[in-house]
Amino acid sequence: MDTVKLSEYLNAYKFNVMLPGSRQIVNFKPISTFQLKELAAASDDADDALDRLINTCVIDEGFDVKKLALQDRFFLLVELRKKSKGSMYNISYNCSACRSQVIQSINLDEMVTRPLSDDQDYKIVLDDNITIEVGLISRDVIKKAESIVDKLIKDKAYKEGDKMLDESIMSYVLSIKKIITPAGEIDNPDIETNLLLFKSPAPLSFYDKMAKWYDELEFGMDFKFNIECTHCQNKEEIQVTLENFFS
C-alpha cells in the first residue's frame, strides 16, 4: 500500500462541531501521539500549551482559539478529547464525608451543554446613571489582562498583591464595549476610561455586578457531575477537573 492510499484512509478521522456560543462550525482532526507528547513536555503555562494543541488540531484556515469565548474554547477542548481518546473519562476525588478516595468513570457524551441564547442581553446596569455593554471574555482578553497587570506591577503603578483579582478586574475592563450615560454613549472606550469604573470613588458594586453577570451566563458545557461514594454512599455534585484530561 502506498502512502497516498494510506492518507485517504486517515482522512476519515476529521470531524466538525458547532460551538455553543458563536454557533461557528469548527473542523478538526484528533490529537496525535506526537502532539500529546509535546503537551506533556511543555514547560510553559498549561493554558498556552492547550491553545497550541487546539490550534494545531483545527484545520480551518485562519482559526485562532484565543479569539473564542472561554466557554467555546472549553467545549472544543472536550470535543477534541472525545474524538481522540473516547468519551469515557476516569476521575478520582476524595469523598467530603468519609475522605475515602473514589475512582469514577464519566461519560463525556452525557455532559449538559447549553447554547448561548439569541436573546442574551449584553448590557449591565451599574447604577442609575451608568450602563455598560460588554462582550464575552476570550483567552485573548485573559492574556492581554495578564500582560497589562504584569507591566503595571513592573512599573510600580500597581502594588503586587492579589494578582489574580487584578487580572480578573482587567479582563472586565477589556471586555467593556460601550458606556451609556444620561449625557451620551462612549463607543469602544479606551482602557483608562474603563478603569474609571473600578477606581475610587466608584463603588465596589460595579465589579460585583460585572462578576455576577459573567457568572450567570448560562451557556457552554456544565462540567459538573453527581457522584456517589462507593464507601459510605454519600452523594454530592462535584466540579470535574481537567487534571490528566488526556492521559
CYANA upper distance limits for C-alpha pairs under 8 A (distance plus 0.5 A):
  1 MET  CA      5 LYS  CA      7.14
  1 MET  CA      6 LEU  CA      7.54
  2 ASP  CA      6 LEU  CA      7.06
  3 THR  CA      7 SER  CA      6.70
  4 VAL  CA      8 GLU  CA      7.02
  5 LYS  CA      9 TYR  CA      7.22
  6 LEU  CA     10 LEU  CA      6.88
  7 SER  CA     11 ASN  CA      6.56
  8 GLU  CA     12 ALA  CA      7.75
 13 TYR  CA     29 LYS  CA      6.68
 13 TYR  CA     30 PRO  CA      7.47
 14 LYS  CA     27 ASN  CA      7.62
 14 LYS  CA     28 PHE  CA      6.30
 14 LYS  CA     29 LYS  CA      5.17
 14 LYS  CA     30 PRO  CA      7.70
 15 PHE  CA     27 ASN  CA      6.15
 15 PHE  CA     28 PHE  CA      5.88
 15 PHE  CA     29 LYS  CA      6.65
 16 ASN  CA     25 ILE  CA      7.00
 16 ASN  CA     26 VAL  CA      5.81
 16 ASN  CA     27 ASN  CA      4.70
 16 ASN  CA     28 PHE  CA      6.52
 17 VAL  CA     25 ILE  CA      6.04
 17 VAL  CA     26 VAL  CA      5.97
 17 VAL  CA     27 ASN  CA      7.26
 17 VAL  CA     76 LEU  CA      8.49
 17 VAL  CA     79 GLU  CA      8.42
 18 MET  CA     23 ARG  CA      5.98
 18 MET  CA     24 GLN  CA      5.99
 18 MET  CA     25 ILE  CA      4.92
 18 MET  CA     26 VAL  CA      6.82
 19 LEU  CA     23 ARG  CA      5.41
 19 LEU  CA     24 GLN  CA      5.97
 19 LEU  CA     25 ILE  CA      7.01
 19 LEU  CA     26 VAL  CA      7.92
 19 LEU  CA     72 ASP  CA      6.18
 19 LEU  CA     75 PHE  CA      7.64
 19 LEU  CA     76 LEU  CA      7.68
 20 PRO  CA     72 ASP  CA      6.83
 20 PRO  CA     75 PHE  CA      8.31
 20 PRO  CA    113 THR  CA      7.93
 20 PRO  CA    114 ARG  CA      7.09
 20 PRO  CA    115 PRO  CA      4.78
 20 PRO  CA    116 LEU  CA      6.47
 20 PRO  CA    219 PHE  CA      7.32
 20 PRO  CA    220 GLY  CA      6.21
 21 GLY  CA     69 ALA  CA      7.81
 21 GLY  CA     71 GLN  CA      7.81
 21 GLY  CA     72 ASP  CA      6.48
 21 GLY  CA    115 PRO  CA      6.39
 21 GLY  CA    116 LEU  CA      5.35
 21 GLY  CA    219 PHE  CA      7.35
 21 GLY  CA    220 GLY  CA      7.39
 22 SER  CA     72 ASP  CA      8.08
 22 SER  CA    116 LEU  CA      8.26
 26 VAL  CA     58 VAL  CA      7.55
 26 VAL  CA     60 ASP  CA      7.42
 27 ASN  CA     58 VAL  CA      6.33
 27 ASN  CA     59 ILE  CA      6.31
 27 ASN  CA     60 ASP  CA      6.55
 28 PHE  CA     57 CYS  CA      5.92
 28 PHE  CA     58 VAL  CA      4.59
 28 PHE  CA     59 ILE  CA      5.80
 28 PHE  CA     60 ASP  CA      8.03
 28 PHE  CA     80 LEU  CA      8.41
 29 LYS  CA     57 CYS  CA      5.76
 29 LYS  CA     58 VAL  CA      6.90
 29 LYS  CA     59 ILE  CA      7.64
 29 LYS  CA     80 LEU  CA      8.36
 30 PRO  CA     57 CYS  CA      6.97
 30 PRO  CA     80 LEU  CA      6.61
 30 PRO  CA     81 ARG  CA      8.31
 30 PRO  CA     83 LYS  CA      6.33
 30 PRO  CA     84 SER  CA      5.28
 31 ILE  CA     35 GLN  CA      6.72
 31 ILE  CA     36 LEU  CA      7.26
 31 ILE  CA     53 LEU  CA      8.35
 31 ILE  CA     57 CYS  CA      6.93
 31 ILE  CA     80 LEU  CA      7.51
 31 ILE  CA     81 ARG  CA      8.24
 31 ILE  CA     84 SER  CA      6.05
 32 SER  CA     36 LEU  CA      6.80
 32 SER  CA     84 SER  CA      8.28
 33 THR  CA     37 LYS  CA      6.80
 34 PHE  CA     38 GLU  CA      6.79
 35 GLN  CA     39 LEU  CA      6.72
 35 GLN  CA     53 LEU  CA      7.46
 36 LEU  CA     40 ALA  CA      6.75
 36 LEU  CA    246 PHE  CA      8.22
 37 LYS  CA     41 ALA  CA      6.66
 38 GLU  CA     42 ALA  CA      6.48
 39 LEU  CA     49 ALA  CA      6.68
 39 LEU  CA     50 LEU  CA      7.83
 39 LEU  CA     53 LEU  CA      7.75
 42 ALA  CA     46 ALA  CA      8.09
 42 ALA  CA     49 ALA  CA      6.95
 44 ASP  CA     48 ASP  CA      7.53
 44 ASP  CA     49 ALA  CA      7.44
 45 ASP  CA     49 ALA  CA      6.92
 46 ALA  CA     50 LEU  CA      6.74
 47 ASP  CA     51 ASP  CA      6.62
 48 ASP  CA     52 ARG  CA      6.92
 49 ALA  CA     53 LEU  CA      6.76
 50 LEU  CA     54 ILE  CA      6.63
 51 ASP  CA     55 ASN  CA      6.65
 51 ASP  CA     65 VAL  CA      6.77
 51 ASP  CA     66 LYS  CA      7.52
 52 ARG  CA     56 THR  CA      6.66
 53 LEU  CA     57 CYS  CA      6.86
 54 ILE  CA     58 VAL  CA      6.73
 54 ILE  CA     65 VAL  CA      7.32
 54 ILE  CA     77 LEU  CA      7.51
 54 ILE  CA     80 LEU  CA      8.42
 55 ASN  CA     63 PHE  CA      7.53
 55 ASN  CA     64 ASP  CA      6.77
 55 ASN  CA     65 VAL  CA      6.64
 58 VAL  CA     63 PHE  CA      7.71
 59 ILE  CA     63 PHE  CA      8.34
 64 ASP  CA     68 LEU  CA      8.06
 65 VAL  CA     73 ARG  CA      7.07
 65 VAL  CA    139 ARG  CA      8.18
 66 LYS  CA    138 SER  CA      6.68
 66 LYS  CA    139 ARG  CA      5.12
 66 LYS  CA    140 ASP  CA      5.31
 67 LYS  CA    138 SER  CA      6.30
 67 LYS  CA    139 ARG  CA      7.10
 67 LYS  CA    140 ASP  CA      6.36
 68 LEU  CA     72 ASP  CA      6.49
 68 LEU  CA     73 ARG  CA      6.32
 68 LEU  CA    138 SER  CA      5.91
 68 LEU  CA    139 ARG  CA      7.54
 69 ALA  CA     73 ARG  CA      6.75
 69 ALA  CA    136 LEU  CA      6.25
 69 ALA  CA    137 ILE  CA      5.97
 69 ALA  CA    138 SER  CA      4.78
 69 ALA  CA    139 ARG  CA      7.67
 70 LEU  CA     74 PHE  CA      6.68
 70 LEU  CA    136 LEU  CA      8.45
 70 LEU  CA    137 ILE  CA      6.76
 70 LEU  CA    138 SER  CA      5.54
 70 LEU  CA    139 ARG  CA      6.82
 71 GLN  CA     75 PHE  CA      6.69
 71 GLN  CA    219 PHE  CA      7.76
 71 GLN  CA    220 GLY  CA      5.65
 71 GLN  CA    221 MET  CA      7.69
 72 ASP  CA     76 LEU  CA      6.64
 72 ASP  CA    220 GLY  CA      6.96
 73 ARG  CA     77 LEU  CA      6.68
 74 PHE  CA     78 VAL  CA      6.87
 74 PHE  CA    221 MET  CA      8.18
 75 PHE  CA     79 GLU  CA      6.84
 75 PHE  CA    220 GLY  CA      7.01
 75 PHE  CA    221 MET  CA      6.51
 76 LEU  CA     80 LEU  CA      6.67
 77 LEU  CA     81 ARG  CA      6.85
 78 VAL  CA     82 LYS  CA      6.71
 78 VAL  CA    108 LEU  CA      8.34
 79 GLU  CA     83 LYS  CA      6.74
 80 LEU  CA     84 SER  CA      6.48
 81 ARG  CA     85 LYS  CA      6.22
 81 ARG  CA     86 GLY  CA      7.31
 81 ARG  CA     87 SER  CA      8.10
 81 ARG  CA    245 PHE  CA      8.22
 81 ARG  CA    246 PHE  CA      7.12
 82 LYS  CA     86 GLY  CA      4.92
 82 LYS  CA     87 SER  CA      5.19
 82 LYS  CA     88 MET  CA      8.36
 82 LYS  CA    108 LEU  CA      7.76
 83 LYS  CA     87 SER  CA      8.12
 85 LYS  CA    246 PHE  CA      7.84
 87 SER  CA    106 ILE  CA      8.42
 87 SER  CA    107 ASN  CA      5.97
 87 SER  CA    108 LEU  CA      5.51
 87 SER  CA    109 ASP  CA      6.57
 88 MET  CA    105 SER  CA      6.83
 88 MET  CA    106 ILE  CA      6.03
 88 MET  CA    107 ASN  CA      5.17
 88 MET  CA    108 LEU  CA      6.67
 89 TYR  CA    105 SER  CA      6.03
 89 TYR  CA    106 ILE  CA      5.56
 89 TYR  CA    107 ASN  CA      6.91
 89 TYR  CA    108 LEU  CA      7.42
 89 TYR  CA    245 PHE  CA      8.10
 90 ASN  CA    103 ILE  CA      7.24
 90 ASN  CA    104 GLN  CA      6.09
 90 ASN  CA    105 SER  CA      4.84
 90 ASN  CA    106 ILE  CA      6.63
 91 ILE  CA    103 ILE  CA      6.21
 91 ILE  CA    104 GLN  CA      5.89
 91 ILE  CA    105 SER  CA      6.84
 91 ILE  CA    106 ILE  CA      7.98
 91 ILE  CA    240 VAL  CA      8.19
 92 SER  CA    101 GLN  CA      7.11
 92 SER  CA    102 VAL  CA      5.93
 92 SER  CA    103 ILE  CA      4.92
 92 SER  CA    104 GLN  CA      6.77
 93 TYR  CA    101 GLN  CA      6.06
 93 TYR  CA    102 VAL  CA      5.94
 93 TYR  CA    103 ILE  CA      7.27
 94 ASN  CA     99 ARG  CA      5.71
 94 ASN  CA    100 SER  CA      5.90
 94 ASN  CA    101 GLN  CA      4.91
 94 ASN  CA    102 VAL  CA      6.67
 95 CYS  CA     99 ARG  CA      5.11
 95 CYS  CA    100 SER  CA      5.92
 95 CYS  CA    101 GLN  CA      6.84
 95 CYS  CA    102 VAL  CA      7.48
 95 CYS  CA    229 CYS  CA      6.86
 95 CYS  CA    234 ASN  CA      8.06
 97 ALA  CA    232 CYS  CA      8.29
 97 ALA  CA    234 ASN  CA      7.13
 98 CYS  CA    231 HIS  CA      8.32
 98 CYS  CA    232 CYS  CA      7.28
100 SER  CA    231 HIS  CA      7.63
102 VAL  CA    229 CYS  CA      6.97
102 VAL  CA    230 THR  CA      7.43
104 GLN  CA    227 ILE  CA      8.29
107 ASN  CA    111 MET  CA      7.84
111 MET  CA    221 MET  CA      7.29
111 MET  CA    222 ASP  CA      7.00
111 MET  CA    223 PHE  CA      7.14
111 MET  CA    224 LYS  CA      8.26
112 VAL  CA    221 MET  CA      6.28
112 VAL  CA    222 ASP  CA      6.00
112 VAL  CA    223 PHE  CA      8.23
113 THR  CA    219 PHE  CA      7.43
113 THR  CA    220 GLY  CA      5.70
113 THR  CA    221 MET  CA      4.62
113 THR  CA    222 ASP  CA      6.55
114 ARG  CA    218 GLU  CA      7.29
114 ARG  CA    219 PHE  CA      5.03
114 ARG  CA    220 GLY  CA      5.63
114 ARG  CA    221 MET  CA      6.92
114 ARG  CA    222 ASP  CA      8.36
115 PRO  CA    218 GLU  CA      8.48
115 PRO  CA    219 PHE  CA      5.60
115 PRO  CA    220 GLY  CA      6.65
116 LEU  CA    120 GLN  CA      7.70
116 LEU  CA    218 GLU  CA      7.49
116 LEU  CA    219 PHE  CA      5.39
116 LEU  CA    220 GLY  CA      7.82
117 SER  CA    219 PHE  CA      8.22
122 TYR  CA    133 GLU  CA      5.95
122 TYR  CA    134 VAL  CA      6.06
122 TYR  CA    135 GLY  CA      7.37
123 LYS  CA    131 THR  CA      7.19
123 LYS  CA    132 ILE  CA      6.03
123 LYS  CA    133 GLU  CA      4.83
123 LYS  CA    134 VAL  CA      6.96
124 ILE  CA    131 THR  CA      6.12
124 ILE  CA    132 ILE  CA      5.82
124 ILE  CA    133 GLU  CA      6.82
124 ILE  CA    134 VAL  CA      8.22
124 ILE  CA    209 LYS  CA      7.95
124 ILE  CA    210 MET  CA      7.58
124 ILE  CA    213 TRP  CA      7.92
125 VAL  CA    130 ILE  CA      6.95
125 VAL  CA    131 THR  CA      4.86
125 VAL  CA    132 ILE  CA      7.03
126 LEU  CA    130 ILE  CA      6.06
126 LEU  CA    131 THR  CA      5.99
126 LEU  CA    132 ILE  CA      7.82
126 LEU  CA    205 SER  CA      8.10
126 LEU  CA    206 PHE  CA      6.09
126 LEU  CA    209 LYS  CA      7.33
127 ASP  CA    131 THR  CA      7.50
129 ASN  CA    180 ILE  CA      8.48
129 ASN  CA    181 THR  CA      5.99
129 ASN  CA    182 PRO  CA      6.76
130 ILE  CA    179 ILE  CA      7.49
130 ILE  CA    180 ILE  CA      6.27
130 ILE  CA    181 THR  CA      5.55
130 ILE  CA    182 PRO  CA      8.32
131 THR  CA    179 ILE  CA      6.53
131 THR  CA    180 ILE  CA      5.53
131 THR  CA    181 THR  CA      7.15
132 ILE  CA    176 ILE  CA      7.25
132 ILE  CA    177 LYS  CA      7.96
132 ILE  CA    178 LYS  CA      6.08
132 ILE  CA    179 ILE  CA      5.04
132 ILE  CA    180 ILE  CA      6.36
133 GLU  CA    176 ILE  CA      6.51
133 GLU  CA    177 LYS  CA      6.01
133 GLU  CA    178 LYS  CA      5.45
133 GLU  CA    179 ILE  CA      6.99
133 GLU  CA    180 ILE  CA      8.43
134 VAL  CA    175 SER  CA      5.92
134 VAL  CA    176 ILE  CA      4.93
134 VAL  CA    177 LYS  CA      5.66
134 VAL  CA    178 LYS  CA      7.46
135 GLY  CA    175 SER  CA      5.79
135 GLY  CA    176 ILE  CA      7.05
135 GLY  CA    177 LYS  CA      7.15
136 LEU  CA    175 SER  CA      7.38
137 ILE  CA    141 VAL  CA      6.55
137 ILE  CA    142 ILE  CA      7.85
137 ILE  CA    171 SER  CA      7.78
137 ILE  CA    172 TYR  CA      8.46
137 ILE  CA    175 SER  CA      6.94
138 SER  CA    142 ILE  CA      6.92
139 ARG  CA    143 LYS  CA      6.56
140 ASP  CA    144 LYS  CA      6.71
141 VAL  CA    145 ALA  CA      6.59
141 VAL  CA    171 SER  CA      6.47
141 VAL  CA    174 LEU  CA      7.16
141 VAL  CA    175 SER  CA      7.90
142 ILE  CA    146 GLU  CA      6.72
142 ILE  CA    167 GLU  CA      8.11
142 ILE  CA    171 SER  CA      6.35
143 LYS  CA    147 SER  CA      6.69
144 LYS  CA    148 ILE  CA      6.62
144 LYS  CA    171 SER  CA      8.32
145 ALA  CA    149 VAL  CA      6.67
145 ALA  CA    167 GLU  CA      5.98
145 ALA  CA    168 SER  CA      8.16
145 ALA  CA    170 MET  CA      5.69
145 ALA  CA    171 SER  CA      5.75
145 ALA  CA    174 LEU  CA      7.90
146 GLU  CA    150 ASP  CA      6.58
146 GLU  CA    167 GLU  CA      6.14
146 GLU  CA    170 MET  CA      8.49
147 SER  CA    151 LYS  CA      6.74
148 ILE  CA    152 LEU  CA      6.67
148 ILE  CA    170 MET  CA      8.36
149 VAL  CA    153 ILE  CA      6.63
149 VAL  CA    158 TYR  CA      8.21
149 VAL  CA    163 LYS  CA      8.17
149 VAL  CA    166 ASP  CA      7.32
149 VAL  CA    167 GLU  CA      6.78
149 VAL  CA    170 MET  CA      8.00
150 ASP  CA    154 LYS  CA      6.62
151 LYS  CA    155 ASP  CA      6.48
152 LEU  CA    156 LYS  CA      6.45
152 LEU  CA    157 ALA  CA      5.41
152 LEU  CA    158 TYR  CA      5.84
153 ILE  CA    157 ALA  CA      6.42
153 ILE  CA    158 TYR  CA      5.28
153 ILE  CA    159 LYS  CA      6.57
153 ILE  CA    160 GLU  CA      6.45
162 ASP  CA    166 ASP  CA      6.90
163 LYS  CA    167 GLU  CA      6.62
164 MET  CA    168 SER  CA      6.62
165 LEU  CA    169 ILE  CA      6.68
166 ASP  CA    170 MET  CA      6.65
167 GLU  CA    171 SER  CA      6.60
168 SER  CA    172 TYR  CA      6.98
169 ILE  CA    173 VAL  CA      6.74
169 ILE  CA    207 TYR  CA      7.85
170 MET  CA    174 LEU  CA      6.68
171 SER  CA    175 SER  CA      6.74
172 TYR  CA    176 ILE  CA      7.18
172 TYR  CA    210 MET  CA      7.82
173 VAL  CA    191 ILE  CA      7.11
173 VAL  CA    194 ASN  CA      6.09
173 VAL  CA    195 LEU  CA      6.73
174 LEU  CA    191 ILE  CA      7.17
174 LEU  CA    194 ASN  CA      8.29
176 ILE  CA    188 ASN  CA      7.98
176 ILE  CA    189 PRO  CA      8.03
176 ILE  CA    194 ASN  CA      7.57
177 LYS  CA    187 ASP  CA      6.85
177 LYS  CA    188 ASN  CA      5.39
177 LYS  CA    189 PRO  CA      7.21
178 LYS  CA    185 GLU  CA      7.41
178 LYS  CA    186 ILE  CA      6.04
178 LYS  CA    187 ASP  CA      5.13
178 LYS  CA    188 ASN  CA      6.07
178 LYS  CA    189 PRO  CA      6.96
179 ILE  CA    185 GLU  CA      6.15
179 ILE  CA    186 ILE  CA      5.57
179 ILE  CA    187 ASP  CA      7.23
179 ILE  CA    189 PRO  CA      7.87
180 ILE  CA    184 GLY  CA      6.66
180 ILE  CA    185 GLU  CA      4.96
180 ILE  CA    186 ILE  CA      6.97
181 THR  CA    185 GLU  CA      6.54
189 PRO  CA    193 THR  CA      6.53
189 PRO  CA    194 ASN  CA      6.99
190 ASP  CA    194 ASN  CA      6.93
191 ILE  CA    195 LEU  CA      6.51
192 GLU  CA    196 LEU  CA      7.12
193 THR  CA    197 LEU  CA      8.16
194 ASN  CA    198 PHE  CA      8.20
195 LEU  CA    199 LYS  CA      6.90
196 LEU  CA    200 SER  CA      8.27
196 LEU  CA    202 ALA  CA      7.87
197 LEU  CA    202 ALA  CA      6.31
197 LEU  CA    206 PHE  CA      7.55
198 PHE  CA    202 ALA  CA      6.33
198 PHE  CA    203 PRO  CA      7.96
198 PHE  CA    204 LEU  CA      7.87
198 PHE  CA    206 PHE  CA      7.48
198 PHE  CA    207 TYR  CA      7.37
202 ALA  CA    206 PHE  CA      7.91
204 LEU  CA    208 ASP  CA      7.06
205 SER  CA    209 LYS  CA      6.40
206 PHE  CA    210 MET  CA      6.89
207 TYR  CA    211 ALA  CA      6.58
208 ASP  CA    212 LYS  CA      6.53
209 LYS  CA    213 TRP  CA      6.67
210 MET  CA    214 TYR  CA      6.90
211 ALA  CA    215 ASP  CA      6.56
212 LYS  CA    216 GLU  CA      6.58
213 TRP  CA    217 LEU  CA      6.96
223 PHE  CA    239 GLN  CA      6.60
223 PHE  CA    240 VAL  CA      6.18
224 LYS  CA    237 GLU  CA      7.10
224 LYS  CA    238 ILE  CA      6.07
224 LYS  CA    239 GLN  CA      5.00
224 LYS  CA    240 VAL  CA      6.10
225 PHE  CA    237 GLU  CA      5.99
225 PHE  CA    238 ILE  CA      5.97
225 PHE  CA    239 GLN  CA      7.06
225 PHE  CA    240 VAL  CA      7.31
226 ASN  CA    235 LYS  CA      7.61
226 ASN  CA    236 GLU  CA      6.27
226 ASN  CA    237 GLU  CA      4.88
226 ASN  CA    238 ILE  CA      6.96
227 ILE  CA    235 LYS  CA      6.23
227 ILE  CA    236 GLU  CA      6.15
227 ILE  CA    237 GLU  CA      6.65
227 ILE  CA    238 ILE  CA      7.69
228 GLU  CA    233 GLN  CA      6.00
228 GLU  CA    234 ASN  CA      6.06
228 GLU  CA    235 LYS  CA      4.91
228 GLU  CA    236 GLU  CA      7.13
229 CYS  CA    233 GLN  CA      5.14
229 CYS  CA    234 ASN  CA      5.72
229 CYS  CA    235 LYS  CA      6.95
241 THR  CA    245 PHE  CA      8.46
